[in-house]
Amino acid sequence: MRKTGANNSNISELLTLKEASALLKVHPNTLRQWDTSGYLPAVRIGEKRIRRYRKEDIVKIINPNR
């Protein structure tokens, strides 16, 4: 029997625009520009297509050697 749940390693943690901008210490508009340019792509969710950012992508920007 296969286990399911939140411990699935294939599911990455998603951060809001505000959380991501606070971690990276940049303005939210900067993250929007990075999404448009492809530097830090956002995951779009829901009908309003709100942005969410993968925590692992942000960690790669903060620590590029990992």
C-alpha positions in Angstrom: 0.0 0.0 0.0 1.3 3.4 -0.9 1.5 6.2 1.6 0.2 9.7 0.7 0.4 12.9 2.5 2.3 16.1 3.1 5.6 14.4 3.5 5.9 13.8 -0.2 9.4 15.0 -1.3 8.1 15.9 -4.8 5.9 18.7 -3.4 7.9 21.9 -2.8 7.0 24.6 -0.3 5.4 27.6 -1.9 5.9 31.2 -0.5 3.7 34.2 -1.1 5.0 37.3 -2.9 5.4 39.0 0.4 7.3 36.1 2.0 9.6 35.7 -0.9 10.4 39.4 -1.1 11.1 39.5 2.6 13.5 36.5 2.3 15.4 38.0 -0.6 15.2 41.6 0.7 13.8 43.0 -2.5 10.7 44.9 -3.4 7.7 42.8 -4.6 7.9 44.6 -8.0 11.4 43.2 -8.4 10.1 39.6 -8.0 7.4 40.4 -10.6 10.1 41.6 -13.0 12.2 38.5 -12.3 9.2 36.3 -13.0 8.6 38.1 -16.4 12.3 37.8 -17.3 12.5 34.1 -16.2 15.2 34.7 -13.5 12.8 33.5 -10.7 9.7 32.0 -12.3 6.5 32.0 -10.2 3.9 29.3 -9.9 0.5 30.7 -10.8 -2.4 29.5 -8.7 -6.1 29.9 -8.9 -8.5 31.9 -11.0 -6.8 35.1 -10.2 -3.4 33.6 -11.2 -1.7 34.8 -8.0 2.1 34.3 -7.7 3.7 31.7 -5.5 7.4 31.1 -5.4 9.2 27.7 -4.8 11.3 27.9 -1.6 13.9 25.7 -3.3 14.3 28.3 -6.1 14.8 31.1 -3.6 17.4 29.0 -1.7 19.3 28.6 -4.9 19.4 32.3 -5.4 20.6 32.9 -1.8 23.1 30.1 -1.8 24.1 29.5 -5.5 26.7 26.8 -4.6 24.1 24.4 -3.2 
